[in-house]
Structures are given as structure tokens and as C-alpha cells.
């Protein structure tokens, strides 16, 4: 018997282009390009306000939110930035949107949403003026009164397809109020300094939030550190796929490794309510794992368990701990989340023990470590050729060589990356890390629209995966949408409060694109404190100082770049950095040349 599709209550957004036919008649090519660009910018705004852009239907876009306040905020934020965007165009091919927002029950299947709520949102959108937003009465009632919105009562409307009249409201910002515009948001991330203890307390998310600490290795053999780390990392990976949780990234929580820390301190520094900690003891073919879930605000234990099993039960144990944690937090999984969990793994213990050594090597972004990671991935695949995660890591090692200009044959390296990632996807299509890698690869292939779509899909599958969100932000950066990029990357930084150097470095590049050179310099210098050998910090400084005619500082930055990579050249930069706009690429090349980079 076929199971009926799952239904749920959601806030639905329907956006439509005003007069799309007229725009196309003026210039079909330009109109289609600008309409797609508008939808891409709207999708990014939706993502930054915790929404999901489900699909584009012709000249309309459908999205889903958990909260009405997020849907309204995203809509008004986009309408404001779209007005500014259109004012900069020199012709009259200017896509303007109308937006309708409703609440209703929907069915979600294969990223497609259907249901009466979508139809109602569409009918409400038709009541809006160009650049306007109209919402259902129940939406206006659920938006907190503290929000800077005012609702104009349009009365009860008779809408096609609905037997009863529907109360409708036009919504706009209150006089004298404004939504923080994306361009001015967070110059240097407000939730991050190099020293975690210096950070101000982070606001708790409005859903259960958790940090998983690295499990302590209690074995007599220090070589078992990787085993304990692997248990912790797999639990983080699975929890991060659950949309009703907020899960801090591995990069952030693993900074506590080897340290005795108070869970209340962890809660403050990571901005979470709950902390999961535990230990692993391996002796011969026996395994003992303890785990406890703690309320970081009170220090009380919500759940604790000890498991004594044979070593090959480690995979089932990780699954069991993940289920116990979600149950203790009273979080219900959707059908898709239940099906997607635990799909990228292996039952080959030896292969798993090899793969758990790879993330730290890849995350270093050092060529020697990346080559070691590749060797390990290949060894794991010899043991289990159907190990999706190993294929994905192999693909990333090849992509890193392309993007960092290490490869003697970039085209071949990129093809190897693509082949490996597609193999990973064929084994497990639900893995957000694979879609994120495909996003990076399609950027390098200069297939920008495909990269954008892949990034959106990856965030849908991994809503708490900081790396996934940061890679989606990369698309915005290379497509010259710096404001949208800053919003997404700050979201990644909230998921990973102790973040890697490339996060703030990329925010610095965004500020350079916005001609905020002093801010770009400050951010790059802050990023250097995280990793003094990350080369893109020095590229950013070299270009920025050159544009400001600070010649000596530009040349000093270039000397540091060439200290890290003596073979780097203008050709390396041009071939490896996939900026969509030729003018942006040319601008950076001019700056690097002025700073002393050779051809």
C-alpha cells in the first residue's frame, strides 16, 4: 500500500513578475536574464531569513517559511533592495515583483509544494501593487507587534477558488523605521573575534540548539583519538540535517578538544541551550560509549546513557545516540529527514577509520595535507567502493587543487572532482556536502546558475551545515552580489562561532566589491590572526592597498602571498578565480599587478 504524502502547516510566499510579457517584448534575452537574476536575489534573501525557496514556476517563485515574521521581513527586505537595484539600470527593462503571503497546509514532495495555501498566496499576490506585499489576515495576527511593520486593512476579499471571503492586509515599514539593509549589515561579524572568551554572549535561537563536544578518548591507546573524534563528528553531521534543530559546526566545538570546559561556558560561547558530551573506550573488539545531554543554562542532565557493545556496532550506536538526543529535545523528524539520515556511511569499520582522519586535512587548505587526504580517500574506497562520503572527499581534494592553482592540469583536476562528486551523489543523493562540493565545482566551471541552484538545494538538505551555507555564499561573491553574500556568510558564522579563516576573508572580499576598502583591510587583518598562512587574505590586502595607492603595504602583502605560494601568478589568479563579471576580474588583476605579482 502506497503511503500518503506528508502534510504540514506552513507560511507560504508567492512572488510574481509584474508585466513580464511586456518586458520580454522589449528585449527577450535581457528580460529573461534580469528576471532570473531577480529570482536568484529573492531566493538568497529568503534563505537568509530562514526560508526555503522551493521552486520557480515560469515567472513566479514559491517559498516556504516556518514563521510569518520571517516571510514578511524577507519580502520587505527584498522589495527595498530590488528598488535600489532597478534604479541603477539605464533602460526600462526592470523586473518588479508583487508578493503574497498566506498560511495553509501543504504537501511537499521532491522539493515541490502543492496545496490550498499556495493558491491563496497567489491570489493575495494579485491584490498587491507593483513592489508591494499583501498578506492573509492570520499572517498579520502572528507577526509580533514589536516588528517595525504596519498593516493596511484591505477588507474581506472574494478570491477565485475560495468559497469564503479572505481578510487581506497590505504591509509596509512603519514611518521612520527600516529593515537593516543588506549593504550595511555586519561589516566585521558581530559574533566573532579570534578569542572566544572576548565575544559578547550570543542570542539563543528560537528552536532547540545544541553543541556536540568532541568525545573524550578513554582508551589506553592515544591512537584511538581519531576513533573518538569520528563518533562525535558523525553525530554532528546527522543532527545538522534536522531542520527543527540548531546545531553548531564541528570546526567550532572541536576547539574544546583536550580541554576541561564548563558546559555553561560552552553554552555562552556557542550560543546554544544544550550540550552533548561523552567518552569512548575501545579495548580489543569491545566498545564502551557514554553520552549525556546537558542543559547549559542550568547544568542539569536531560538524558544520559552508557553503551557496551562489540566494535562493529559503532554505526548503530551513533544512530541510536542521534535518535535519543532528538527524542530528549522533543524534536519530530519529517519523513524526508528520517530517510536522509545515515545514508552516506559505510559498514566497513576499516574504511570508516580511514575517512575520519580526512576532514582535518581538507579543512587546512594546505596542499600537502590535501594530497594526504586524497591518498586516504583512495584507500577507503579500495575497502568500500560504495562509500559516498569517501567519494565526496576525494572530489574535494581535486577541486582544492584547481581553485588554489596547485594543479599542473586544472581542467583534468576539475573533471576528476566532478566525476568523484557525481559518484558520491549517485550513491547518496541526500548528502548536502556532495551538493555543496558540486556547487563549488560548477562555480569553477563558470556555470553560475547551476551553482546557485545546487547551493540552494544543499542548504535545504543541510539547514544547520555551516560549510554548506558558506559555499552558497561563495556563489553570491563570485556573481558580484556582495550584500547577499554577507548575509549568508554571517549565517554560516552563527552556525560556526569559532570559524575558519576563509569565512571572514570572504567577507573582506565582499567589502572590497562594495568599495569599503578600510573595512576590507580590517577584516583581512582579523582573518590573518586566525590563520597567518591563508593566501587569500594577502591577495585581498595587496589589491586593496594598491587601489588606495599604498604601494609599500601592497608590496608587503604580495611578499607574504609569494612566501606561501612562490609559483602564484596573475595567470593562476585569472584561471582559478571564477568571477562572473569580467570587469571585476580585471579590477583584481590590475591591483595584483600593481602590488608586484608577475604574469
N, C-alpha and C positions, 0 to 999 in steps of 0.2 A: 504493500500500500504506500503510495507516494505521500510524503509528509507535506502539509500545507506550509507555504512561505511564512516566515515570521513577520508579525506586525508590531509596530511600535508608535508611540505618540512623539511627535517632533515639531519643531518650529521650521517652517518651510519658506524659502525665498524663491521668488520667480522674477527674473530680470529680463527685459526685452529692449531691443534697439528701437528707438523712435525713428520712423520713416526710413527703414533700411532699404526699401526698394528705391526710393529717391536717391539715396547715397550711391547705390550700385549703378544707377543710370548715369551719374556724373562721371564716375571712373570706376569700373568694376574691380580692377586689380588693387587700386589704392583702398577702395572701400572695404573689400574683403580683408585686406591686411590690417586695417585700422580697427575693424570690428573684432577680429581675432585678438588683436593687441588689447582692446578694451576688456574683453572677457578674461584674458590672462591676468590683467591687472586686478580685475574684480576677484578672480579666483585667489590671487595672492592675499588680497585684503580679507577675504572670507577665511582663509587659513589662519591668518594672524589673529583673528578674533574667535578661534576655536571652532570654526565652522568647517563643513565639508562640501566642496564644490562637486556635486555628483556627476553632472553631465551638461553638455551644451547641445541644445536641440535647435538646429537651424540658426535663427537669430535671437535665441533666448538661452538663458542659463538657469539651472535648477540647483539649489543648495539646501543643506540641512544644518540646523543648529540645535543644541541642547537647551539653550536659554534665549528667551526673547530679547533680552537686553543686548546680547552679543549680536544678534541678527540686525537689530536697529542700529547699533553703533557701527557695525561693518558697512551697512548700507549708506549711512550719512557720511562716514569717512570716505568711502569711495566716491560718492557724488561730489564731494568737495574737491578731491584731488583730480577727478575727471574733468571738472570745470576748468581748473588750472591747466591741465594737460591740453585741453582743446583750445584754450586761449593762445597757446603758443604755436598753433598750426597757422600756416599762411594762406590756406584755402578754406572752403566751406564744407569739406568732407569731414565732418566732426561727429563721430558717434556719441549720441546722448542716450542715456538709459532711463527707463522707468522701472521701479521696483515695487513688488507687492509681497507682503509677509503675512502668513496665516499659521494657525496651529491645527494639526489634524493627524489622523492615523495614516501611516503609510506602510507599504511593503517594499523592502529593499532586497534586490537580487542582482548579483553581478554588477554592483555599483549603480544600478538603475533604480530610481524611486518611482513608485506609482501610488495613486490613492487620491481620495477626495481633497485632501489638504493641498496637493499640488495644483489641482484645478482651481481651488478657492484662491490661492496665492496669485495665480494667473489672472483671475477675474479682478482681484483687487489692484493688481499692477495696471490694468487697463483704466482704472479710475485716476491714476496718478498723472500729473503733468510732466513734461519733459524735465528730467533731472530730479523728479520727485519720488517720494516714498509714501505708500499707503499701507496701513496695517489693519488687521482684523481687531474688533473691539477687545477680544480676550487677550490679544498680544499687548495692547496698550495697558491693560489691567495688571499684567505680570511684570512690566518694567518697573524697577524700583523708582520711587519718587525722587530719590537723590540724583538720578541721572539728569543731565542738562538738556532734556528734550521737552518740547511742548506738542500736544496732540490737538489738532483741529477736528472737531466732530463733523463728519460729513453726513451724519444721519444714517438711517437704515436704508440699505441699497438692495434693490431687486437684481440679483445676478443670474445670468443664464446658467441653467442646470441646477439651480438651488430653489427648492420649494419655499423656504422661509427667507425673509429679508435678513441681511447681514449688516451689523453695525460696522462702519468703516471710519478710520481716522487718518488724516494726513499728518505726518510727523516731520518736525524740523528742530533745529537747535534753538534753545531759548535765546532771547536777545541778550547780547553781551557775553554769551558763553561760546565755547568752541571745543570740538574734539581735538585733542593734541594731534596736529597734522604730522604725517609720517616723516616729513623732511626735517622737522625739528626734534624728533624723538631720540633720546638717549645718544648723546654724542660719544661719551665713553660709558660703557654699560654701567648702569647704576648698581647692578648686583654683581660686581666683581672687582676685586683688587687682587694682587698677587698673593697676599697673606689673607687666608680665610678668616682669621680672627679679627681682622680690621674691617670686615664687611659689616654693614648695618644688617639687622635682622630682616629676613625675607618674609614677605607676607605669605601665609598659608594658602594653597589653592582651595577652591571650593568643592573639591572631591577628595576622597581618601588619598593621602600622599605618603610615599614610603621610600626609604633609602635602605639598600641592602649592603651591609658591610662585608668586606672580604672575610670569608670563613677562616678561622684560625686552624693552622696545621698542627694537630696534636700528635702526629706520628713521630717516631724516633728518627726517621729519615728526613733530613731537610729537603731532599729532592722531591718530596711529596707536596711542596709548596704549590706547584703548578696544578696538582690534582685538586687541592682545596680551592684555589682560585677559579678553576674551571667549574666547580659546583656552584660557586657564588655567581659567576658570570652567566651561566645558563639560566639560573633563576631570574636574574635581572632581565635577560633577553626575553624570556617568556612573559614576565609581568609587564614589560614595556609594550606588549601588543594589546593590552587591555585598555579600552578607551575610557572606562569609568574609573581608572586609577591615574595618579600622577606618580611617575617613577623616575628617580634621579639616576643619571647615567653612571656607568662603570667608571669612566675617567675621573669622575668627581668623588665617588665613595672609596675608590681604591687608594686615594691619598692617605687614608687612615690605616693602611696596611702596616702591620708591625707596631702599631701604637696602641696604648691603652687610652681609650677615649670614653667620655661620659655620653650616654645616649642623648641626654638633654642638650649637650653641646652640639652633637651631630644634628639634632632636630633644628637648632637655631641656625647653624651654618649652612645646612642644605635646604632649609625652608620646608620641612616635612613634619607630619604629625606622628608617623610611625617609623620604627627602625627594626629591621630584621638582622639578627646576628646569629652566629653559630660556630661550630667547630667540626673538624673532620679528623678521624683517626683511622689510618689504614694499617693493617697488620696481616701480612700474607694475603689470603683470599677473603679476609673479613674486613668489614667496613662499619664504622660507627659514626653516625652524623647526629649532632644535636642542633636544634634550631629553636629560637624564641622570638616572638613578635612583641615589641615593647612600645607602649605609648610614650613618646618622647617628652610630652608635656608633664606627665605625672611620674614616669618611671615604672608604672605598673605593667606586669606581664599580661598580655591578652591571650597568648597561646604559647605553648612550649611542648616539644616532643623530642624523644630520643629514638633513633632507629638503629638496630643491629641487623645487618644483612650481609650476604655474600657480595663480593666486589662488583659482580656483573649486574647487580640490582641498582647501581648508581643512577641509571637513566630513569627507572621507575621512581626512585626516591626523589629526584628533582621534580618530576611531575607531581608527585604526591605533596611535596612541600609547597609547591606553587598553588595547588588546589586548596590546601589547608589555609594558606595565607589569604587567598581571595574569599574563602568562606568566613574566616575570622573577621575580615573587613566588611562582610555582608555585601559583597560585590557579585552581581549576577553577570555571567558571560553571555554574550549573544551567541547565536548558533555559529556564525562565521568565526568568532573568536575561539570557540571550542574546537572547531575544525582546524583552525590555523595554528594552534599551539602545538609545539613539539613535533613539527613536521620536517624540520631541516636537519635533524640529528642523524645519528648512526647507532647501531647496536654493537659496533666493533670498538671495544674498550681501548685497544692499542691505537686505533685511528683517532679516537676522541682525545686521548692523552697527548697526541702529537699536535692536534689542532688547537688545543687550549693554550699552547705556547705562542701562537701566531699573532693574536691581536696586539700585544705589547710591541712586537717587532714592526708591524704595519703602522701603528699609531706614532712611531718615532719619526716617520717620513725621512729616514736615513737610508741611502742606497744599500749599504752593506747589510743592514737589518732587513730591508725589503727582499733582498736576494736570499737571505736565510729563511725568511717567511715562505718564499716560493719553494725552496727545497723541502721544507716541512710539509707544505700543502701537497706537493707531488708524492711524498712518502705516504701521507694519509690516504691519498686516492689510490695508491697501489694496494692498500689494505681494504678499501671500500670505495669503489668507483661510483657509487650512488650517494655519496656524502655531499649534499648540496652546499653546506657551509664551507667545506674544503674547496669546492669549485669556485665559490664566490671569492674566497681569499686568494686563490691562485689568480683569478681575474684581476683583483685589485693590485696585486704585485706587478702585473704587466701594465696596468693603467698608470700606476705611480711612475714607472719608467718613462712613459710618454709625457705625462703632464709636467714632470720635473726635468725634462730634457736630458735624461740619462741615457736613453736608448740610441744606439747607432742606427737603428732602423725603426723609427717611430711608427710607421704605417703597419709594419708587421707586429710590433708590440701591441698596438691598438686592436688589431684583428684577433690576436691571441686573447686579449682581455675580453673582447666581445664574445668570442667562442666559449670561453670558460663561463662567463656570466649567463649566457643562454643555456649552457648545460645545467647550471645551477637552477635556473628558472624552470627548465623542463622537468626537473626532479621535484621542485617545491615552488609553485607559483605564488605562494602566500608569504614568502620571505621578504620583508621590507628592505633588508640590507642588499639583497640582489637587485631590487628595483632602484635603490639609491646608487649602486655601482653602475647600473645601466644609464642612470641619469648623467653621471659623470662622463661615461663613455660617449653618450650622444652629444654632450657638450663638446668634447674633443673632436667628434666627427662633424661639428658645426651643424648639427640637426637640432636646432633650438626649440622648435615647437614640440618635437618628440621628447626632448629632455624635460621640458616643462611638464608635459602630461605624465611622464614617468615619475617625476618628483612629487606631483600631487598624489599619484597612486601610492607611492611609498609612504607618504605621511598618513594616508588613510589606513594603511596596514600597520604602521608603526607609530601611533599617535604620541607615544612617550619616548621615541627613539631620537635622542639629540642629534646624532650623526645624520640621520635621515633628514631632519629639519634643516640642519646646516648645509647639506648638499642641495636641498631645494633652494636655499638662499643663494647658493653659488650661481644657479641659473639666472636669478634676478640680477646679480652683479654683472655677469658676462653679457647679459642682454641690456645693460645700461639702464636698469631700474633700481637705482641705489636706495631710494626711500623704502621700497617694498622689501629690499634685501635686508636693511637694518632691522625692520620689524621681525622678520623671520629669524634672523640670527640672534636677536635678543631673546626670542622664544627658546631657541636651542640653548642659549646660555642659562636660562632659568632652569631648564632640564638638566644642565650640567654646570652647576655654580662654580666648580673648580675646573675650568675649561682649558683645552689645549690652545697653543699659541695661534693656530691658524684662524680661530674664531675672531678674536679682536683684530688680528691682522686684516682680515677681510672687511671688517667694519671700517678700518682705516682706509682701505681702497675705495669703499663706498663714499667716504667723506671727501676723498680726492676728486671723485667724479662730480661731487656737488660743489667743488671749488672751495672746500673748507680745509685749507692746507694746514693751518695751525692745529686743527683738531686731528687731521690725518697724522701729523708728526707726533702729537702727544699719544695717540693710540698705538702707533708703531713702536714708540719707545716703551710703552707699557707692555706690549707684547714681547719685546726683547727680554724683559725681566722674567717672563715665563720660559722662553727658550731662546738663548742667545745665538743659536746656530740655525734658526729658521730663516732661510734665504729671502723669502718674500717680504719680510719686514724691511730688509735693506734695499730691495728693489723699490719698495714704496717710498722709503726715505730719499733714495737717490733721485727719483723722479720729482718728488715734491720739493726738495731743496733746489733742484735745477730750475724748476718753474719759478721759484722765488728768488732766483739769481744768487743763491747762497752757495757759491761754487765750491768752496773748500769742504763744507759739510756734505755736499753731494758726492764729492770725490772720496771722502772718508767712508761714506755709506757704500760706495762702489767697491772700495778696497775690502770691506767686510764681506760683501757678496762674493767677490772673487777668492777670498780666503776660504770660504765654504765650498765653492764650486769654481775652480780655476778655469774650467773649459767653457763656462757660460758665455754666451754671445748674444748680440742683437738678433741673429738668426734663430738661436734657441728660443728666445722670448717670443718672436713672431710666430714660430711654428707650433709652440706648445700652449700658448695662452689664447683661448678661443673667444676673444671679444667680438661680439656680433657687429658692432659699428666700426667700420674702417677708420673713421676719424678718431675714435677712442684709442684704437691700437696705435695709430700713427702718433697720437699725442704722447703715449707712453714711450714709444721708441725714440722720439725726439728727446724726451727727458733723460732716458738712459744713455743716449749718445752724448748729450751734454755733460753727463756725470762721468763719462770716460769708458763706457762699455764698447768693446770692439765689435766690428762687423762679424 
